[in-house]
């Protein structure tokens, strides 16, 4: 982004100008979630890696948003986003 600005080519008798803007690359998932199998009653941890840190992460199960609760712990540290499912049951499949 520091390269953005107005650039000119000056030949003395004429000047050409160009306005340059630089956009951030979109955030990408660099390490996908992995399928997990666990016995009921155990915690399950799912994590993925992102191309940028401090990105707003939203977790979903079957299309419904997951919110932090006693059941779900949401963590984000640097480029790693982690969902911990506490005391898993068959309904968590």
Long-range contacts (C-beta under 8 A, 24 or more apart in sequence): 25-51, 27-51, 27-52, 27-55, 30-79, 38-88, 40-88, 40-89, 40-90, 41-87, 41-88, 41-89, 42-87, 42-88, 43-84, 43-85, 43-86, 43-87, 43-88, 44-84, 44-85, 44-88, 44-92, 45-82, 45-83, 45-84, 45-85, 46-82, 46-83, 46-84, 46-85, 47-80, 47-81, 47-82, 47-83, 48-80, 48-81, 49-79, 49-80, 49-81, 50-79, 50-80, 50-81, 51-79, 52-79, 53-78, 53-79, 55-81, 57-81, 59-83, 61-92
